């Protein structure tokens, strides 16, 4: 696994490490050495690092659970006797609930011990996966995914400062990279694992296996995690202060558009490759793995590009993603060409995806956690809207239309970013 780390300028209030993976970005905050030493006792070397590993496995399970339905949509639709478009709500609904949960947890979780919060979130993921595995109908499955979405939004909000707290400031960076490896692993493994296990044992057993894995992770966390005191209360005015900045509003609009386009297409990539490109399940699984690793490489490239200009890099990579999506719709019947386009899609999405968060953080460097919470809400709404748009298009038109429409939406995001570059200035990156 590879992670891309960038230090965010924060005027002495909080240092933030940005972890970028193939389709996920997390802002992990590291308290300054003095405050960390004053608030959090040093837990002891071996126990602290074991606790970091337990957090990393929790990140792995949450991200894996998020991506499982994408590779299973055709099976879920058949098994619950709903249309493919309706089955896409399994991706849409968690996005909306995560969008609501992120700011609520930012404001309301300041006084809770992080060990308790992390264990509760793990149990919620376990319950969601177990309910989907035995669901009698589609409505119950959606309710379970709604619970998961709320857990997802809360997780990204509260987990950010945990690693450095467990091992102290000196090991903070290494702790962050270990947790990020869990994030990367979940993204790379989740979709192909869903595809492979779905073909092997069916979609219900796949979610059952995910529930069992989650159970083991929660037990490990209960044994290994010490008490993790919170940093203190957080305030609604911090969120409002972020949103009132013009650079943030431009970034939110561009990020929302690019995620709507991305997930309108990505939600239906499995049926596209099966029905339109005529690829076998084994080949599709391999393509997903290559896509994921391509995204990680893109994240590494993004680190250097962002030093030259975040908005320009975002705009350029977004334009390439738009061209690739439209190209898939036009030439997607050729298996070799479709495979090449998907690999390139993963590579350039690995630049676009972290760019959405870097843009917001550079626009509000004094309040990184508030900026991250705003970004989570904005992008989760966009994920839900994109999945919903894809569902409407796939039901009323065709899979090719989904990808063409998605491509032009991403192109609009790129054009907006190019316009924003003329009107806003971000904090300079080191």
N, C-alpha and C positions, 0 to 999 in steps of 0.2 A: 504494500500500500504506500501511496505517496500523498502527502498533504502539502498544501501551499500556505505558508504563514506570512502574514504582513502585520507589522506593528502599526497601530493607529495612534495619531497624535491626540492627546487628551488633556493638554494643559495641566498636567500634574494630578488630575483627579482619579483617573483609572486607566490602566494600560489594557489594551485589547489585542488579542491575537485572532486574526481572521483565518478560519480553516475552510478551504474550498475543496469540494469533492466533485464527483462526476455530475450529480444533479442536486446537490445540497450544499448549503453554505451555513456555517455557524459562526457567530461572534462569541468567542470565549474570553471572558474578562479576567484579568489577573490583577488583584489588588496590589497597590504599592507595598514594598517590603515592610515598611514601618507599620502600616495599618494591619497587614496580615498577621504580623507577629503579635500585635496588641490584642487582636480579636480572637484568633484561632490558635489553640495550643498545638505544638508539633506532635503528631500522633505516633511517631516511631516509624523507622524506615520500612521494614517489611510489611507491616500492617497497612501503612499508607499506600504503598504501591499496589498491594493486593486490592485495596479499596478502589484505586484508580482503574484497575482491570475490571472490577465489577461494574463500575460506571460505564466503561467502554462497551462491555457486553450488553448493558441496558440500551445504550445508543444503537448498537447493532440490531437488537430485536425491534426497537421502535421504528427504525428506518426500513428494516426488512418488511415489517407488517404494513407500512405505508404503501410499499410497492407491490405487494403480493397480488392484489386484484387485477393489476394491469395485464399480467400474463395469464390470468384465469377467466377473463371476461366471457369468452365464448362458452366455457364450461358452466360458469355460474348462470348465464342466461338460459342455457338448456336445462340445467338442474332445477332452477326455480321457476321455469316456464314463463320467462319474461323476454322482451325484446333485447337485442344487443344495446340499443340506445338507453333503455331503462336500466340495464345492468351497469352502465357507465356511472350511474349515481353512486355506486360503491366508491368511486374516486371523488365525485363532486361533493357529496355530503360531508366527508371529513374535512374538506377544505374550509367550508363555512364555519363549522364548529371550532376548528383550530383558530380561525381568524377572530372569533369572538373570545376564545379562551386566552389568547396571548396577552392582550392588554389587561384583562381582568386579573390574571395571575401576576402580571407586573405590578399592578396597583395593590392587590390584596394579599400577596404572599410574603411580604417583607418580614413578618414576625415569626414565620413558621420554621422549625428546624428542617434543614434540607434533607436529612436522612428520612424523616417521616414522609416528606413530600415525594421523594424518589421512590420509596417503597409503595406508596399509595398509587403513584402513576404506573408502576410496574404491574400491580394487581389489576388496575383498570385495563391495561393492554391484554393481560391474560384473560380477563372476563370477556372482552370484545372478541378475541380470537375464538374462545370456546363457544360463545353464542353463535357466531357465524358458522362454526363447524356443525352445529346441531340445529340450525335455524329451520323452523317449519315452513317459513315463507319469506318472501323478499322484504316485507316491511320490517320484520324482526331483524333481518340482516342489516338493513339501513340504520336502524336504531343502534345496533352494536357498533357500526362504523362511525356513527355520530359520536358515541362515547370515545372511540379511539381518536377521532379528530380533536376533541377537547383535550385529551391527554397529550396529543402531539404538540398543540400550541403551548400548553403548560410546560412541557418538557424543555422545549427550546428556550423558554423564558427563564426557567429556574436553574438549569444545569450549568450555565456558562461559567460561574466562578468556582465550581466545586473542585476541579482537579488541583489547582494550586493550594486550596485549603487543606487538602488531604496530605500533601507532602511538603508544604511550606514553599516560600518564594523561590528558594534555590532550585527546586525541582519542578517549578511551575510549568516551564515551557515543555519539558519532556512529558509531564502529565497531560498537558493539552494535546500533544501529538498522539498519545496513546488513545485518548478519548476520540480524537478525530479518526483514528484508524477504525474504530468501531463504526463511526458514521460512514466512512468509505466502504467498509465491508458490507454493511447493510444495503447500501445502494447498489453495489456491484453484484451481490448475491441474491437480493430479494426477488428481482424480476425473473432471472433465469431459474432460480430455485422454484418459484411458483410454476413456471412453465414445465420444468422437469418433473416435479412431484405431482403436479396436476395430471400429467400424462401417465404417471406410474401408479398413483393411488387415488386419484380424484381430488377435486377441489375441497371437499369437506375434510378429508383426512389431512390435506395440506394445512388448512387452518388449525386442525387439531394438533398437528406436529408443532406449528408455531406457538400454540398455547402451552404445550409441554415444554418447549425451549424457554418460553417466558417464565414458567414456573421455576425452573432450575436457576434462572438468572435472579429472580426475586429472592429465592432461598439463599443464594450466594451473597446477594447484597445485604440481606438481613444479618448474615453471619459476619460479614467483613466490614460493613460501613460503620464508622463511629458516629457520634452526634456531630452534626455540621451546623453550627449556628448561622443564622442569616446575617446579611450586612446591615439590615435596618429597614425602616419603612420607605416605601417608594410612593411617589405622588403623581396624580393625574396631570398636574401642571407640567411635569417633565415631558409627557407625551404630547401635550398641546404645543409646548415650545418647539418641539421637533417639527411638527406638521406645519407650523406657521412660516417656516423658512422656504423661500422660493426655490432654492436648489433642491430641497427635499421634495417639494411638490412636483417638480420636473422629473426627479428620479422615480418617484412613486408612479407617475403616469407612464413613463417609459417602461418601468419594471412590470407594471400591471399588463400592459399591452403585450410585451414579449412572453409573459407567462400564460396569458390567455391563448396566444397562438401556439406556444409550445405544447400545452396540455390538451388543447383541442385535437392535436395530431397524436401526441404520445399516448393518450388514453386508448386510442384505437389502432395502435401500431401492430398488435398481435393479429386481429382479424384482417388488417391490411396485408400483412405478409403471408397469411394463410390463404385468403380468398383471392387477393389481387396478384400477388407475386408468385403464389403457388409454391412456397417453401415448406419443407418438412419441419416438424417440431424441433428435431435435433439441430438443424441449421439455424433456426430462429434463436434457440437458446445460446448457441455459440455467438451469434451476432449481438445479442444482448450483453454478453460478457465483454466482447470487444468494444461495444458502445460505452460501457461503463469505464473500462480502462482508458479509452480514448478521452473520456471526460476528465479523468484524473490528470492525464498528460496536458489537456487544455488548461486545467487549473494551474499547473506548474508554469506554463507559458504565460498565463494571465498575470502572474506575479511581476514579471519583467515588463509586460505591456502597460500595466497600470502605473508604473513609475513614470512613464512618458505621458500618460493622460488616460484617466478612467473613462470619461465620457466618450472620447474618440475611439477607444478600444471597444467599448460596449457597442457603439454604433456600427463599427466595421464588422465585428463578429456577428452582430445581429443580422446585417445584410446578407452575410454568407449563409446563416441558418435559414433565412427566408428563401434564398435561392435553392438550397438543398431540399426544403419541404416541397416547393413547387416542382423541382426536378423529380422527386419521388412520385408525385401524382402523374407526371407526364411519362416518365420512363420506368416506372416501378414494376412493369411486367417482365423486365429483364433481370433475372436473379442476380447476376454478377454486378450489374450497375446499381441495383437497389442495395445490395450489401455494401458497396463502396460508399454510397451516399449516406447510409446509416452510420458507418464508421466516422465519416467526416462530420456528420451531425453531432455525434457524441463529442468529438474534439472541439468544435467551435461552441457548442453549448457549455462546455467546460470553461470557456472564457466569458460568455454572456452571463451565466448563472451567478458566479461570485461578483460580477460587475454590478449586479443590482444592489447587493448589500454594501459593497465598497463605496458606491455612489452615495448612499444614504448616510453611512458612517462618516465619510469625508465632508458631508454637508452639515453634520451636527457632531463634531468631534468631542465636545464637552460632555455630552450625555449619551455614551455609546449603548448602554443597556436599553434606554428609552428608544433610541433610534432603531435598535435591533427588534424591539417589540413592535414598533410601528411597521417595520419592514415585513415581519412575520405575518401580521394581520393583512397588510396590503397584498402580499404575494399569495397567501392562502385563499383570499377572496378571488384572486385572479385564477388560481388553479381550479377552483370550483366553477367559475364562469367559463373557463376554457373547456372543462370536461362537459359542462352543460351544453355549450355551443356545439361541441362535437357530437353529443347525443342527439341534438335536434337535427343536425346535418346528416348524420348517418341514418337516421330514421326517415328523413324526408327526401334525401338526395342519394349520394353515393360516397364511398370511402375516398375516391379521388377528389371529390368536391371538398371534403373535410381538409385534406392536405393543401389544396390550392388556397382555400380560405385562410387556413392557419398561416401559410406562407406570407400572404399579403398583410395579415395582422402583425406579424413579426417585422415585416418591412416598414410598416407604419411606426413601430416602436423605434426602429433604427433612424428613420427620418426625424422623429421627435427628438431623439438624442442629439442628432447633428444640429438641430435648431437650438437646443438647450445650451450647447457648447458656446454659442454666441452671447448668451444672456446670463450665465451663472459661472461662478468660479468656486472650485472645491478646495479644501485644505490640501496643501502640497504634500505629496507622498515622499517619504525618505527612500 
